[in-house]
Amino acid sequence: MKVHQRKNLLEATLHHSLLCVTGTHCRQRMFAPVKIASRLTGTHQIIDSVEGFSEYLTEEPSPRQTEVYEKALQVCIDGLCDRISPQSVREALVWMATAEGISIIA
């Protein structure tokens, strides 16, 4: 699957996962917060859910054709479909940030 197809699939999966059944709350797939430096604004961003990481990947500018980015997209898709745990998605976020040179703020 090409990167743009995987990104489109992530966006569709994210949209589907955020749709709420009337009268209920959306289920967030939460994990321990990770604070990273935003490439877009130069500010810090806290990501604490699979949905948040998915939004970051679709909104934040990054080298879109890298293997790291493609693997991160797939991890988010798997997390949104509950094929892997939120903690595994968090680990992928830390791995991606390190591999892409994005600062993780303690």
GICOR-V255777 format. One record per backbone hydrogen bond with DSSP energy under -1.0 kcal/mol. CO is the residue of the C=O (numbers start at 1). NH is the residue of the N-H. E is the energy in kcal/mol with one decimal. If there is no record, write none. Layout:
BEGIN
co=CO nh=NH e=E
co=CO nh=NH e=E
END
This chain:
BEGIN
co=2 nh=6 e=-2.4
co=3 nh=7 e=-2.6
co=4 nh=8 e=-2.2
co=5 nh=9 e=-2.2
co=6 nh=10 e=-2.5
co=7 nh=11 e=-2.7
co=8 nh=12 e=-2.3
co=9 nh=13 e=-2.7
co=10 nh=14 e=-3.0
co=11 nh=15 e=-2.4
co=12 nh=16 e=-2.4
co=13 nh=17 e=-2.5
co=14 nh=18 e=-1.6
co=21 nh=24 e=-2.3
co=28 nh=30 e=-1.1
co=29 nh=50 e=-2.6
co=34 nh=47 e=-2.9
co=35 nh=105 e=-3.5
co=36 nh=45 e=-3.1
co=38 nh=42 e=-1.3
co=43 nh=38 e=-4.0
co=45 nh=36 e=-3.0
co=47 nh=34 e=-2.3
co=48 nh=31 e=-2.3
co=49 nh=53 e=-2.2
co=50 nh=54 e=-2.4
co=51 nh=55 e=-2.5
co=52 nh=56 e=-2.2
co=53 nh=57 e=-2.4
co=54 nh=58 e=-1.6
co=55 nh=59 e=-1.6
co=56 nh=60 e=-2.8
co=62 nh=64 e=-1.0
co=63 nh=66 e=-1.1
co=66 nh=70 e=-2.1
co=67 nh=71 e=-2.5
co=68 nh=72 e=-2.3
co=69 nh=73 e=-2.3
co=70 nh=74 e=-2.0
co=71 nh=75 e=-2.4
co=72 nh=76 e=-2.2
co=73 nh=77 e=-2.3
co=74 nh=78 e=-2.6
co=75 nh=79 e=-2.5
co=76 nh=80 e=-2.9
co=77 nh=81 e=-1.7
co=78 nh=83 e=-3.1
co=79 nh=82 e=-1.3
co=85 nh=89 e=-1.6
co=86 nh=90 e=-2.4
co=87 nh=91 e=-2.3
co=88 nh=92 e=-1.7
co=89 nh=93 e=-2.2
co=90 nh=94 e=-2.3
co=91 nh=95 e=-2.3
co=92 nh=96 e=-3.1
co=93 nh=97 e=-2.7
co=94 nh=98 e=-2.3
co=95 nh=99 e=-2.7
co=96 nh=100 e=-2.4
co=97 nh=102 e=-2.9
co=103 nh=37 e=-2.2
END
